[in-house]
């Protein structure tokens, strides 16, 4: 369960304070697929980053499975991310110096899991990249890089998958493929999926749609399906 | 741990190219330390490890006079009492003139003659050129064994006869290295003859500069014997030395030299460290996103720093090993270039202990200089994956960084102290380096500020180039500092060389004689003057000289049992050539006391040169007792005098007031100023020696050539080390270019989008590095000129002249090197497509 209570995020822009999120309160039960939408600058990515503990809110509280992550140290947050959260970025953010296989292996090695090679190979197979494991990110297409990122996100069996416009840098065919891959894994493994997207069609597939405007929740509706 | 090791391995695999400069910076520094230390250690081993072999004995008693019967009986009593002596011989040596007996052969040469008696040597080996051991029978019936170089000097062969003094000797053997020989500075080639033949050749009859030695081999530690000998010979002019003291002195000298040279190595290593610092900064900058991803995946800052630290240490270690390879190559270069100037026994392999030391230094420098940049990893936030904010906080200096900065500085001090072998020298080194850096940095700051005023003047490419020097995160001052320092070292050495060589160019110094005649007997003065005049038309100036040793100062003899006094033995215990005259020479000036008038005074008076007065701690009014051929003369110090060595014919440390020395045994020296051809000089020498074989003649051209060769080797050696400094500077330059490359790529993409052609961008690139090089050259050359002036005028006491060719050439060559290196390292930037660059921003 993800809980946000009165979360506000203000950043300094030049000489002025800029409020990106203002008094946001959301509760996301376990296993739910939530789409976060809104115009550019509405605060979607910031909200996702705050849930992942990549940044701290200026005020308010965020808890994951009852643990208040706003009070945690950097290392405590890293531990939470390693154990419970998978993240997929719009720009993939693979480590360029590692092969696809090694990129998938890294989260497990960080957790100290031994003999993670088989699991990395299995994850690559799940995303249809069995033959591309020895390639470096620069040698892969955008779609392939994002599949590697998804395999990496699932490496430590996360309970939560956070995806920040994962199809934003891909063509429609590859975008559809990635989306299906994520929702398929969400269904198979019953993970909570929070997807930030501009694409209304993709958002409509989610169980719940939260629309942000100027840093506030404009609407929060459950899908018909 | 597994994660750390795995990631380290993978990072090295993919990043080693980017860290190649890091690797090279360390390699260059470690290479310098290992090469310099190994070189001096090998040299120590070749010449100084075995002081017994160097002395060819365990105890050495020497005198410049004949040993008196009293002295001999005192020595023998002490020796007999000790009961540890199992071998004894005597030697006698002096410089003399040799000329072939063949009248058709006009060569003549100054030699170092040594008369020996069996068993010789008491300690060590004497092997001839053909590999056979030296046999005393070779010297029987006026035989001579000579250094190989003499055959060339005199154009003679084994079996030929040569004249030395009044004697004629047959060359029976040739050697490369004599027992106890060091291959060091020596004016003439060594010639061994029988001691008895030496005496018979009439050389000792009139000549000064003769040193007689009694040498002993002992079966036990000779320290006690030496103490007793010193005690019983107190008040005489004999000096007693044991091989243990020689060993101690040599050991100290070599250790000091090794430590000072190692500081030069450390300087290069510290410059390498600056390179490491730059590369580590660039590396962390480039790895920001990877670090953020790793943090996003759950890795803590400490673990990531450990990964990069391990990577740096591994590369530091490998770089150090490569440095060892470079050091070995440098030693091979030294053998190829300097083999003639170095001892034959010298080895040219790096030493294991220096390798361990170099590698340790390399790894520690890697650690010290990369710690601060790596600490930035702590401040990289994973949120930059969502929004790449200007990470202003990364540049902030917090408490941890201050702490690590201070620890790094302390570590560096520790390394300097370790390398210098002294806290004082180590601290002085670091302080000096800090001060030099600060001065160069401030100059760089002022110059760049000044240049900024002209950024809107001149063509577009030039004003863009000036602007480029101020781009965010620019490395302008670091580059100016590093390259400027390299140029400074090399140009300072070159400028000093130019001035030194000019000083020794006797065609410019009209007061420097071309020929020196010494040991002329009073009865020969007029005849020799006539001979000289008939040959070259110049009336030679003749000066009386008396050989004297200092016996007492203010009534006290020197106490050579005292370590400090013993260390000055070479300066104060030697025999001096003194003179007497009524007037001061025009190259002399009084510092204190009064000069005398021409009439003899009531008591003998002496004028003392200021350096010697400093060593002896005397001032006008003090008394000095001299031993002149066994007779003691006590003189009052009348004045202290300064000698201008730049403008001199002769340089006497002690000058007496007329009246005291006229009756003492004396010889005369004659000097000739006229420049004549080598053939004329040789003919004059030959004719003089035919008639007056006791006279010795120094051809100044020979001495100048020897000194110039030494200076040239010395300069070559320093320039060799200096080139390492330049190379370090260039590595720093390349590292700095890498640091600002992304900024340059971005600027170029924008300029291309705005319509700039590749030619314009190329012009900007060349102009930028040309300017950087010009400024570096100006800084380096400016300070090199100042240093060269100060060292020339106040340390070497020689004339200094600005060499415009070196000055302007130095600046231009520096500018050219920086321009070529900078442009070459950035050239690929010109070929990037702007769209992909702008998209990725």
Boltz contact constraints between the chains, C-beta under 6 A:
constraints:
  - contact:
      token1: [A, 45]
      token2: [B, 386]
      max_distance: 6.0
  - contact:
      token1: [A, 49]
      token2: [B, 383]
      max_distance: 6.0
  - contact:
      token1: [A, 49]
      token2: [B, 386]
      max_distance: 6.0
  - contact:
      token1: [A, 54]
      token2: [B, 382]
      max_distance: 6.0
  - contact:
      token1: [A, 54]
      token2: [B, 383]
      max_distance: 6.0
  - contact:
      token1: [A, 55]
      token2: [B, 383]
      max_distance: 6.0
  - contact:
      token1: [A, 75]
      token2: [B, 300]
      max_distance: 6.0
  - contact:
      token1: [A, 78]
      token2: [B, 298]
      max_distance: 6.0
  - contact:
      token1: [A, 78]
      token2: [B, 300]
      max_distance: 6.0
  - contact:
      token1: [A, 81]
      token2: [B, 298]
      max_distance: 6.0
  - contact:
      token1: [A, 82]
      token2: [B, 298]
      max_distance: 6.0
  - contact:
      token1: [A, 87]
      token2: [B, 296]
      max_distance: 6.0
  - contact:
      token1: [A, 89]
      token2: [B, 385]
      max_distance: 6.0
  - contact:
      token1: [A, 93]
      token2: [B, 293]
      max_distance: 6.0
  - contact:
      token1: [A, 93]
      token2: [B, 385]
      max_distance: 6.0
  - contact:
      token1: [A, 95]
      token2: [B, 290]
      max_distance: 6.0
  - contact:
      token1: [A, 95]
      token2: [B, 293]
      max_distance: 6.0
  - contact:
      token1: [A, 97]
      token2: [B, 11]
      max_distance: 6.0
  - contact:
      token1: [A, 97]
      token2: [B, 14]
      max_distance: 6.0
  - contact:
      token1: [A, 98]
      token2: [B, 10]
      max_distance: 6.0
  - contact:
      token1: [A, 102]
      token2: [B, 10]
      max_distance: 6.0
  - contact:
      token1: [A, 107]
      token2: [B, 297]
      max_distance: 6.0
  - contact:
      token1: [A, 109]
      token2: [B, 3]
      max_distance: 6.0
  - contact:
      token1: [A, 109]
      token2: [B, 6]
      max_distance: 6.0
  - contact:
      token1: [A, 110]
      token2: [B, 3]
      max_distance: 6.0
  - contact:
      token1: [A, 110]
      token2: [B, 297]
      max_distance: 6.0
  - contact:
      token1: [A, 110]
      token2: [B, 298]
      max_distance: 6.0
  - contact:
      token1: [A, 110]
      token2: [B, 299]
      max_distance: 6.0
